[in-house]
Amino acid sequence: MTMTQNFLAFDLGAESGRAMLGQYDGQKLALGEVHRFPNVPARLPGGLHWDILRLWNEIKQGITSANQKTNGQVASIGLDTWGVDFGLLDKNGVLIGNPYQYRDSRTDGMLDEAFRRVPRAEVYAQTGIQFMFFNSLYQLLSMVVAQSPALEIAQTFLTVPDLLNYWLSGRKVCEFSNTTTTQCYDPRQKNWAWPLLQQLGIPTHIFPEVVQPGTVLGELLPGIRDDVDARNAIPIIAPACHDTGSAVAAVPASHANFAWISSGTWSIVGAETNAPVITEQSLGYNLTNEGGVNGTFRLSANVAGLWLVQECRRAWARQGQEHSYAELTQLAANAVPLRSIIDPDHASFAKPNEDAGDMPNRILAFCQATGQPQPTSKGEIIRCALEGLALKYRRVIENVESVLGHRLDPIHMVGGGTQNQLQCQFTADATNRPVIAGPVEATTIGNLIMQMMALGQIRSLREGRELVRRSFDVKTYEPANGRAAWDEAYGHLNVMLGK
């Protein structure tokens, strides 16, 4: 009889974090939440920051809760977060200030400044990463331009999950999947993009060793064991520390050539490849080559995701009008379809309400500026956002198909966004292909799979995906009627984007 083993996964997102216990009985994997906590940025006079010390205490509370629930029988711990943000350590390994939040305004104008120093095509040739204003590369460049004292005394650069792993294990390294999101790494040279960093004036001595997903970093430090009442030594494992890397590891695909969408605050849309695809065409489409597990890459693009809906909900809540996501989705379902088309990635939608005005008003302004009817109700605003998102998914998938030279079918959608059934159906309708939605907790599951592989419980990624199919339910959405209307709307989006 196989004894059930307990693996602890931390998944920290832009809105909240969770400690999830994975229990594996040799046949199936079961999940249970042991701790949940908000992740709210702190706005200081000097900018927008993550409250990293509070997150650290929440992680310790999660380990304590898992130890109590399992009677001290936690086999390993793995942690994943969002990408690009980082902390800097001094020569004594001490954190120099709270990490900035990626939407902070310090990167304003830094793309242009980077291209003034290094041509855009050369930046892409060295990194293969999508150009986004908040990438670590431009955060670091902003510090160079500002002659930041923190950068002058820094000795070690660690992305957020690597920083937390350092505090857990004592090891200062950067995990591969999250490293690639920084746009500071050369995936073909398999090392940091040293020439690019030097050309931008970014100190190169701060970048540490890069390790692969599934690396055992060490054991939970003795002082931390005392804090969390851990009786035994617990291995700290780097899964795919970028949440999308973990989510794609858990895609329950049984065949190759599928598209995937990791859906949440951000949506990342793409395909799994065995090598980076860095060409003039992929540059033209602004596609990214982020690291995956087991030597894979994710040829993909970031799309705004449910950020627009979340910011609309927050804006209305500030006005005293509280709505659940389910209520807003129902209002959207009853609204007029495809009345106005927006690009969810337009620069006017990138900033929080506090920095750029309430999101509903920005959506109205976009429609007015593009000569379209303005939504007249909350349902129409939310529907406009969701339809725009589905159409942008189609555009990215078709761009990836063009680069790879073959069709991607079906679409596997994973993550919290799969709970929005209307969005799943819109995606099937807009792309005219089946959408297999689930599992919801893909990021956690992928994190757990990599821990289990590191400890020899699973032998391959294929075996891990078989375990996902055995353990979790999925739902398939077929394209419905109305293809002509979706094609017409897609044509409007392409005209808007200059295709």
NORLINSUL-V566638 format. One record per helix or strand of 3 or more residues. SS is the DSSP state (a for helix, b for strand). FROM is the first residue (numbers start at 1). TO is the last residue. If there is no record, write none. Layout:
ss: <SS | SS>
from: <FROM | FROM>
to: <TO | TO>
//
This chain:
ss: <b | b | b | b | b | a | b | b | a | a | a | a | a | b | a | a | a | a | b | a | b | a | b | b | a | b | b | a | a | a | a | a | a | b | a | a | b | a | a | b | a>
from: <5 | 16 | 29 | 42 | 47 | 52 | 76 | 86 | 105 | 110 | 120 | 136 | 149 | 156 | 160 | 176 | 194 | 204 | 215 | 222 | 235 | 243 | 259 | 267 | 280 | 288 | 297 | 307 | 325 | 347 | 353 | 359 | 378 | 411 | 416 | 421 | 435 | 442 | 461 | 475 | 483>
to: <12 | 24 | 38 | 44 | 49 | 70 | 81 | 89 | 107 | 117 | 127 | 145 | 153 | 159 | 169 | 181 | 199 | 206 | 219 | 228 | 238 | 249 | 263 | 273 | 284 | 291 | 303 | 318 | 333 | 349 | 356 | 369 | 404 | 414 | 419 | 431 | 437 | 454 | 471 | 477 | 496>
//
